[in-house]
Amino acid sequence: MTLIIFLGSLFTGMAIGMPLAFVLLLVSVVLMLHLDLFDAQIIAQNLINGADSFPLMAVPFFMLAGEIMNTGGLSKRIVKIAMTLVGHKRGGLGYVAILASLLLASLSGSAVADAAALSALLIPMMVAAGHDRKRSAGLIAAGSIIAPVLPPSINFIIFGVVSGVSISKLFMAGIVPGLMMAVALAVAWYFIARGEEVPPSPKASRAEVLRSVIEGIWALGLPLIIVFGLKFGIFTPTEAAVVAAVYSLFVAMVIYRELKWSQLYEVIFSSARTTSVVMFLIAAAMVSSWLVNIADLPGQLADLMQPFMDNPQLLLVVIMLVVIAIGMVMDAAPVILILTPVLMPAVTQAGIDPVYFGVLFILNISISLITPPVGTVLNVICGVAKLRLDEVVRGVWPFLIAQLLVLVLLLAFPALVLVPLKYLT
């Protein structure tokens, strides 16, 4: 009965158009009334405790770093490096988009930020070269979802805080799956590009390649600093976020000199506005998470999944199907905040490695960013490329299938995540 009340209040709030943070608070109040535990002080206390978290401090700093990168010229130089390296290949601009997505993913940790930056830079170039606008938009949308899987992933930070799993291990475990996503997109684009009659760009000279790498070396240095800093225990993920923000600010203002003092206020304000939305959502989710545990919803869910408990791989398949279905109608952060406290006890009871589960879970949720009808990344691309949602959906489906195949491979071969993790941590 409690599970029905939880789901009923959740979907009712969403159906009437309430903001998700308030939906989570509504769910909390309904559960408290059902359990005869209503106390406004409990809500206030859990709201404050939900935001009062040292690991969560990484979120505003990584968001600030992403804003600085896009405004301060780091993103533009990453695209230039990719252009000189692979722009001359058949379908070269598509490979540029994939390589730039991979490099930007290791800087920002945000799919939406990468989608906005790359679509503004590359879609006009791809259309001018003769590529189909819908297919170009679909490729960039699919490439941008590498960001939540590669470090420094903001979604891994949120999952780690809610689940108690090591964020550093999640970061390291996401490296190989992130690279696999890029390879899958490259394979899909190879077959699509063969059917297009688009002349490749002239091959860049060695001097041009060297010049672009030298110009972009400061931007490329950031992911190396983060990965090696975490690998050798120089700083925590939260401290890495501060390093990323300070480093990107220094490069944008002192080295590239594209970020002016007059622009700094808008950059900070924009990142603070986005951060406030995310942090309030997390705080509200912590209230519902506390009540989910009090009501023993994880135990009830574990009872429902009992037939699959003896087969961890089958259990993971069932969970992934559920996550895909929910992700199609809900944004990434709410899915993480709502499902993590419910699913983790069942995952732990089944003996599944929590880091491995975290990678699959976040990859699955990332894929939902390019699935209709919600598809946050799709909506960003629609705005920049001036396309309807159905047009972008038609363009993205081959790449969506490619990313789903990566998820299937990781489900079938857990060693793809667990074996590299042993050497990276």
C-alpha positions in Angstrom: 0.0 0.0 0.0 2.8 2.4 0.9 4.5 1.8 -2.5 1.2 2.6 -4.3 0.8 5.8 -2.3 4.4 6.8 -3.1 4.0 6.2 -6.8 0.5 7.7 -6.9 1.5 11.0 -5.3 4.7 11.2 -7.4 2.9 10.8 -10.7 0.0 13.0 -9.7 2.3 15.8 -8.9 4.1 15.4 -12.2 0.8 15.1 -14.1 -0.5 18.5 -12.8 2.8 20.2 -13.8 4.4 20.8 -10.5 8.1 21.5 -10.5 9.9 18.3 -9.5 11.4 19.6 -6.3 7.9 20.4 -5.1 6.7 17.1 -6.3 9.3 15.4 -4.1 8.2 17.5 -1.1 4.5 16.6 -1.8 5.5 12.9 -1.9 7.2 13.4 1.5 4.2 15.1 3.1 1.8 12.4 1.7 4.1 9.6 3.1 4.4 11.4 6.5 0.6 11.7 6.7 0.2 8.0 5.7 2.7 6.9 8.4 1.2 9.3 10.9 4.6 11.1 11.3 3.9 14.5 10.0 6.2 17.1 11.5 7.3 20.3 9.6 10.6 20.3 11.5 11.5 17.0 10.0 11.0 18.4 6.5 13.1 21.5 7.3 15.8 19.5 9.0 16.2 17.1 6.1 16.1 19.9 3.5 19.0 21.6 5.3 20.9 18.3 5.7 20.3 17.4 2.1 22.2 20.5 0.9 24.8 20.4 3.7 27.2 18.0 2.0 30.9 18.5 1.3 30.9 16.2 -1.8 28.0 18.2 -3.2 30.1 21.4 -3.2 31.7 19.9 -6.4 28.5 20.6 -8.3 28.6 24.4 -8.3 32.3 24.5 -9.0 32.1 22.1 -12.0 29.2 24.1 -13.3 31.1 27.3 -13.0 34.1 25.7 -14.7 31.8 24.6 -17.6 30.4 28.1 -18.0 33.9 29.6 -18.0 35.1 27.1 -20.6 32.3 27.9 -23.0 32.7 31.7 -22.6 36.5 31.8 -22.3 37.4 30.0 -25.5 38.4 26.6 -24.1 35.6 24.8 -25.9 36.4 26.6 -29.2 40.0 25.4 -29.1 39.0 21.9 -28.4 36.9 21.9 -31.6 39.8 23.4 -33.5 42.1 20.6 -32.3 39.6 18.0 -33.4 39.1 19.7 -36.8 42.8 19.7 -37.6 43.2 16.0 -36.5 40.2 14.3 -38.3 38.5 17.0 -40.3 40.0 15.8 -43.6 38.5 12.3 -43.3 35.4 11.3 -45.3 32.5 12.6 -43.1 35.3 14.4 -41.2 33.1 17.0 -39.5 31.1 14.1 -37.8 34.4 12.7 -36.4 35.2 16.2 -35.3 31.9 16.4 -33.4 32.6 13.0 -31.7 36.2 13.8 -30.8 35.2 17.3 -29.6 32.4 15.7 -27.5 34.9 13.3 -25.9 37.4 16.1 -25.1 34.7 18.5 -23.8 33.1 15.7 -21.7 36.4 15.4 -19.8 36.2 19.1 -19.0 32.6 20.0 -18.2 30.7 16.9 -16.8 27.5 18.3 -18.2 25.6 16.9 -21.2 23.5 20.1 -21.6 26.5 22.4 -21.5 28.3 20.3 -24.1 25.2 20.1 -26.3 24.8 23.9 -26.3 28.5 24.6 -27.0 29.0 22.0 -29.8 25.7 22.6 -31.5 26.3 26.3 -31.8 29.8 25.7 -33.1 29.4 22.7 -35.4 25.9 22.4 -36.7 26.3 25.5 -39.0 29.7 24.1 -40.2 28.2 20.6 -40.9 25.2 22.0 -42.8 27.4 24.4 -44.8 29.6 21.4 -45.8 26.5 19.5 -47.1 25.6 17.2 -44.2 21.9 16.7 -43.3 20.9 19.1 -40.5 18.8 16.6 -38.7 21.5 13.9 -38.7 24.1 16.4 -37.7 22.0 17.5 -34.8 21.4 13.9 -33.8 25.1 13.1 -33.8 25.9 16.1 -31.6 23.1 15.2 -29.2 24.3 11.6 -28.9 27.9 12.8 -28.4 27.0 15.2 -25.6 25.7 12.4 -23.4 29.3 11.1 -23.0 29.8 13.9 -20.5 27.7 12.4 -17.7 29.8 9.1 -17.9 33.3 10.4 -18.2 34.9 12.2 -15.2 34.2 14.8 -14.0 30.6 13.7 -14.2 28.1 15.8 -12.2 25.6 12.8 -12.3 28.3 10.6 -10.7 28.7 13.1 -7.9 24.9 13.2 -7.2 24.7 9.3 -7.4 27.7 9.0 -5.1 26.3 11.4 -2.5 22.9 9.6 -2.5 24.2 6.1 -2.5 27.3 6.4 -0.4 29.5 4.9 -3.2 33.0 6.4 -3.7 32.8 9.2 -6.2 36.5 8.8 -7.1 35.9 5.1 -8.0 32.9 6.1 -10.0 35.0 8.7 -11.9 37.6 6.1 -12.7 35.1 3.4 -13.6 33.5 5.8 -16.1 36.6 6.2 -18.3 36.4 3.0 -20.4 32.5 3.2 -20.9 32.9 6.8 -22.0 35.5 5.9 -24.6 33.3 3.0 -25.7 30.5 5.5 -26.3 32.7 7.6 -28.5 33.9 4.5 -30.5 30.2 3.4 -31.0 29.3 6.8 -32.4 32.3 6.7 -34.7 31.2 3.3 -36.1 27.6 4.5 -36.6 28.8 7.7 -38.3 31.2 5.7 -40.6 28.2 3.8 -42.1 26.1 7.0 -42.4 28.9 9.1 -43.9 29.5 6.4 -46.6 26.0 7.2 -48.0 26.6 11.0 -48.2 28.3 12.8 -51.0 30.1 15.4 -48.9 33.6 16.4 -50.0 36.1 16.3 -47.1 37.9 19.3 -45.9 41.5 19.8 -47.0 44.0 18.0 -44.8 45.6 20.3 -42.2 49.4 20.6 -42.5 51.6 19.4 -39.7 52.3 23.0 -38.8 48.5 23.7 -38.5 48.0 20.6 -36.3 50.9 21.6 -34.1 49.6 25.2 -33.8 46.1 24.0 -32.8 47.5 21.6 -30.3 49.8 24.3 -28.8 46.9 26.7 -28.6 44.6 24.1 -27.0 47.2 22.5 -24.7 46.0 24.6 -21.8 42.4 23.3 -22.3 43.7 19.7 -22.7 45.6 19.9 -19.5 42.5 20.1 -17.3 41.3 16.5 -17.7 44.8 15.2 -17.1 45.1 17.3 -13.9 41.7 15.9 -12.6 42.4 12.2 -13.5 45.9 12.1 -12.2 45.0 14.2 -9.1 42.3 11.7 -8.2 44.3 8.7 -9.2 47.2 9.6 -6.9 45.1 11.0 -4.1 46.3 14.6 -4.5 42.7 15.9 -4.0 39.2 14.7 -3.5 36.5 15.1 -6.2 35.2 18.3 -4.5 38.7 19.8 -4.4 39.1 18.7 -8.1 36.0 20.8 -8.9 37.6 23.9 -7.2 40.9 23.2 -9.1 38.9 23.0 -12.4 37.1 26.3 -11.8 40.3 28.2 -10.8 42.3 26.6 -13.6 39.7 27.4 -16.3 39.3 30.9 -15.0 43.1 31.5 -15.1 43.3 30.1 -18.7 40.3 32.0 -20.0 41.4 35.4 -18.5 45.2 35.2 -18.5 46.2 32.8 -21.2 43.5 33.1 -23.9 42.2 36.5 -22.7 38.7 35.9 -24.1 36.9 36.2 -20.8 36.6 39.8 -19.8 36.0 41.2 -16.3 32.7 42.6 -17.6 31.5 39.1 -18.6 32.5 37.5 -15.3 29.4 38.6 -13.4 27.1 37.0 -16.0 29.1 33.7 -16.0 29.0 33.4 -12.2 25.3 34.4 -12.1 24.4 31.8 -14.8 26.2 29.0 -13.0 24.7 30.1 -9.6 21.2 30.0 -11.1 21.7 26.5 -12.5 23.3 25.4 -9.2 20.4 26.7 -7.1 17.9 24.6 -9.1 20.0 21.4 -8.8 20.8 21.9 -5.1 17.1 22.6 -4.2 16.1 19.5 -6.1 18.7 17.4 -4.2 17.7 18.9 -0.9 14.0 18.0 -1.6 15.0 14.5 -2.7 16.8 14.0 0.6 13.5 14.5 2.5 11.7 11.9 0.3 14.8 9.6 0.6 14.6 9.7 4.4 10.9 8.8 4.3 11.5 6.1 1.7 13.8 4.4 4.1 11.4 5.0 7.1 8.5 3.4 5.1 10.8 0.5 4.0 10.0 1.0 0.3 13.4 -0.6 -0.6 12.4 -3.7 1.3 9.0 -3.8 -0.5 10.8 -3.4 -3.8 13.2 -6.2 -2.9 10.3 -8.5 -2.2 8.8 -7.7 -5.7 12.2 -8.5 -7.3 12.8 -11.6 -5.2 12.3 -13.9 -8.3 15.4 -12.2 -9.9 17.6 -12.1 -6.8 19.3 -15.4 -7.6 20.4 -14.1 -11.0 22.1 -10.7 -10.6 22.5 -10.3 -14.4 18.8 -10.8 -15.0 18.0 -8.4 -12.1 20.2 -5.8 -13.7 18.4 -6.2 -17.0 15.0 -5.7 -15.3 16.3 -2.6 -13.5 17.8 -1.2 -16.7 14.5 -1.6 -18.5 12.6 0.1 -15.7 15.2 3.0 -15.7 14.9 3.4 -19.4 11.1 3.6 -19.2 11.2 6.2 -16.3 14.0 8.1 -17.9 11.9 8.7 -21.0 9.4 10.8 -19.0 11.7 12.3 -16.3 15.0 14.3 -16.3 18.3 12.7 -15.2 18.7 14.3 -11.8 15.3 13.4 -10.4 15.6 9.8 -11.7 18.9 9.5 -9.8 17.5 11.1 -6.6 14.3 9.1 -6.6 15.5 5.6 -7.7 18.9 5.4 -6.1 17.7 5.0 -2.5 15.0 2.6 -3.6 17.2 0.4 -5.8 20.6 0.3 -4.0 19.4 -2.1 -1.2 18.2 -4.6 -3.8 21.4 -4.3 -5.7 23.5 -4.8 -2.6 21.4 -7.8 -1.5 21.9 -9.4 -4.9 25.7 -9.1 -4.6 26.2 -6.6 -7.5 29.2 -4.4 -7.3 27.8 -0.9 -6.4 30.4 0.9 -8.6 29.6 -1.3 -11.6 25.9 -0.7 -11.0 26.5 3.1 -10.7 28.2 3.1 -14.1 25.3 1.2 -15.8 22.7 3.3 -14.0 24.2 6.7 -15.0 24.9 5.5 -18.6 21.3 4.4 -18.8 20.0 7.7 -17.5 22.4 9.6 -19.9 20.8 7.8 -22.8 17.4 9.0 -21.6 18.6 12.5 -22.3 18.2 11.8 -26.0 14.9 9.9 -25.9 11.5 11.6 -26.4 9.3 13.0 -25.0 11.4 14.7 -22.3 14.9 14.4 -23.7 16.6 17.5 -22.2 19.5 17.4 -24.6 17.1 17.0 -27.6 15.3 20.2 -26.5 18.6 22.1 -26.2 19.6 20.9 -29.7 16.2 21.9 -31.1 16.6 25.4 -29.8 20.1 25.9 -31.3 19.6 24.1 -34.6 16.1 25.5 -35.1 14.5 22.1 -35.6 11.3 20.5 -34.3 11.7 17.7 -31.7 10.4 15.1 -34.1 13.1 16.1 -36.7 15.9 15.8 -34.1 14.5 12.4 -33.0 14.7 11.2 -36.6 18.3 12.3 -36.7 19.4 10.8 -33.4 18.0 7.3 -33.6 21.0 5.5 -35.3 23.3 7.0 -32.6 20.8 6.2 -29.9 21.0 2.5 -31.0 24.8 2.7 -30.9 24.7 4.0 -27.3 22.2 1.3 -26.3 24.5 -1.4 -27.7 27.3 -0.1 -25.4 24.9 -0.5 -22.4 24.1 -4.1 -23.6 27.9 -4.8 -23.9 28.5 -3.6 -20.4 25.6 -5.7 -19.1 26.9 -8.8 -20.8 30.6 -8.2 -19.9 31.0 -6.6 -16.4 34.8 -7.0 -16.8 34.8 -4.1 -19.2 34.1 -1.9 -16.2 35.6 -3.8 -13.3 39.0 -4.9 -14.8 40.1 -1.4 -15.8 38.9 -0.1 -12.5 41.5 -2.3 -10.7 44.3 -0.5 -12.6 42.9 3.0 -12.4 42.3 3.0 -8.6 
